Amino acid sequence: MLKRLLLALAAVALGAAPAAAQAVKKPGDMPVLADAAPAPEAVVRELYRVHRKGYGPLFEKRGRKLHDKFFDAKLAALIWKDLTETPPDEVGHLDFDPLYNAQDIRIKNFRVGAAAVNGDAADVPVTFVNYDRKERLIFRLVRTNGAWKISNIDYGGGSDLLKILTGSM
């Protein structure tokens, strides 16, 4: 009798283990929406975490997989084109840090705001002070195959990353 009870308890415990393992949230996991896709603001936060204030591989050739992870196909292709087709002795369109809209950074009061979602599009504001200059960037995201991807970064004043990368400013 005791043997059957122990076997039954073991079976229940083994059956529940995979579900419990899935429910455990690790530090650094991105918050998700009801449809299991990370929320737009979580995608932007993770982008900055990976970028590490310009010391990550995001805007280098070795960051190619990250381009596809964070950016939609068009923007990822433009970033890759700028990185690979700019002659070695020249500076490409990315002669600044696109996530801070600056060449030199000393960031304070960094904040990723709440996303304004409209169907399969979302705008995520990012604010910070770089040296003594207040910055407000708007990350434009689109839902592609169930995942939020950055399609542009609006720097204000008619300037955005797509225009910079296509040379249409």
Secondary structure as UniProt FT lines:
FT   HELIX           2..23
FT   TURN            27..28
FT   TURN            34..35
FT   HELIX           40..51
FT   TURN            52..55
FT   TURN            58..59
FT   HELIX           61..63
FT   HELIX           64..70
FT   HELIX           73..85
FT   TURN            88..89
FT   TURN            98..101
FT   STRAND          107..112
FT   STRAND          116..118
FT   TURN            119..120
FT   STRAND          121..130
FT   TURN            131..132
FT   STRAND          133..144
FT   TURN            145..146
FT   STRAND          147..156
FT   TURN            157..158
FT   STRAND          159..160
FT   HELIX           161..166
//
